[in-house]
Each structure stands twice: as C-alpha cells, then as structure tokens.
C-alpha cells in the first residue's frame, strides 16, 4: 500500500463504518464526511474555495451531505491527489491546472502566456459555455468531473533587478515549475528558467542560486518570498487558475438530486473564491509595498513586446492542444 493510501485509510478510520468511498450512506444518512484534498496551505484562496464548497454542500443538503477539507498536502502532493481522485479514493480535489497537464495534455491551453489584460477577461474565457463544455470532456476522459475554475489572479515575477524593458529580462535565472511551456516562455524573453522544487525557492533566492521567481501575489506573500527580492514586476503572464474536480465514477453514482447540490455548491464557492482573490490581492500588494519591496507596472509597449516574443510558445501549444479548445480559449484575442 502506498503512503498516500495509507494516510487516507488512517484518516478514514477516524470516522466510522469505513470500507471505501463507495459506502456513502445507510438509511439515507451520510455516516462520514467525504474528503476534499488540496496541496495548498490553509491561508490561501484555495482553502477558501474548499471551505466555501464544503459549507454550501452541507447547507444545501440540510446537513445530510458533509465534506471534510484536508489542506497542505495532508493526503499527498498534486500528482498523488490526481491519481487517488481518479481512483475514487479521494472524491474531491482543488488544485492549480499546471500539474494536471501531464495527465490531460489539452490543459496546456492554460499555459498560453500574455493572453489577457485583466483577470475578468480570463474568467470570461474559462466560463464561456463552449470552452467550458470542451474542458468538461477533457476531464471526463481523464476520470474526473470538472466543477469549476476559481483563480488567484495573475502570476507575477519577483526579482532583484528592476524590469522596465524587454532587455531587462535577459539572463535572469528565474525559478519555474517543471513545465516545458513555462520554461519556453521565459526563454523567449532571454531569461534563464530554472526548474526547482517550490520548498527550495526561498533559500534559493536567499543564497543567490536563483535571481527571480514567478507566482501569484498570494503565494509570494504567504511564503514571504518578497523578503528576498527588491521588486515585484506585474508581468501578469498567466492567470493562476485553480480547478475543483471530483472523481467521475463517484459523481455518476450519486443520485441526481445530490449531483445538483454539488454543482450548485461549486458555483457558489467559485464566486466566493474569486471575490476573495480580488480582495486579498490588494492586501498582499499593500504588505509587499510596506516591506520596502517596489511594485513595477509594465508599460503597454513592453507587454506587447512580451507577446511578440512569446509567439513560438503559442505555436507549440497549438500543436499539442485540440484545435477546438485553442479556438474557444483564444476567441477575441
């Protein structure tokens, strides 16, 4: 038995009548809470999304349906959570879309850089019925039911070199996730992308192993990365979408009325998480500025040059993502 499944079994035995997620009810009464897992810390929009969803499910079902949230990789990291969700061992998972690309290549569409000027435009793109229906099919083929996308705003860059022109990116050793599209984007700006485990980023900045990193404001502040950086540059190169998914097998076995409760709760939680994200970004920016780290807002001219430099990344994504998905996501851009 793997470590993740061992953790799940131990936690499930803390409830009662535990013989797998398929045994959900007796006499119409749910005997234990269904787990919802994330790999994110508790002080995040991801946690707000999870808690709002769990609360809405309980309220809409008059307390008959319960969900227990397990944050901070309690039940495993991103890859483990995806695997155990598909198996049905963990019914619900909330996570960023980037780790999902290895399981569902069409999700690379979310790695298209410098596409949106505002987070409202990005939200409109993922909420578009045509695009959303296409993505639902992708998740279903992967073994999941997509319940919605919230976000943590845009990913931005923190660095010790002030960036005011395209040339200022040149040579900067920037930490990225192990995602080829992310790395190719920074290469297109002549930076030097350096994949690194996130837990090593703070000390990497402290010791000068890397010069810069990129993440949403939420992550930069919660992990105090700005303490090691002089500037936060609003590159806004990618929206940081977070998806709420459920095991498709688990979902399809639920009665229709329970499926409707879950869908309605997911919509309520999505809106609450988006509102929280907008409010928290302003607070995070204030905290960064109060520390003495400068926020740099790029000119439209620099943003346009970034888009032009990134054109080869667009073409690479077009080669690897369904044309219908690309066209639906890029509509209007």
Order of alpha helices (4+ residues) and beta strands (2+ residues): alpha-beta-beta-beta-alpha-beta-alpha-beta-alpha-alpha-beta-beta-alpha-beta-alpha-beta-alpha-beta-alpha-alpha-beta-alpha-alpha-alpha
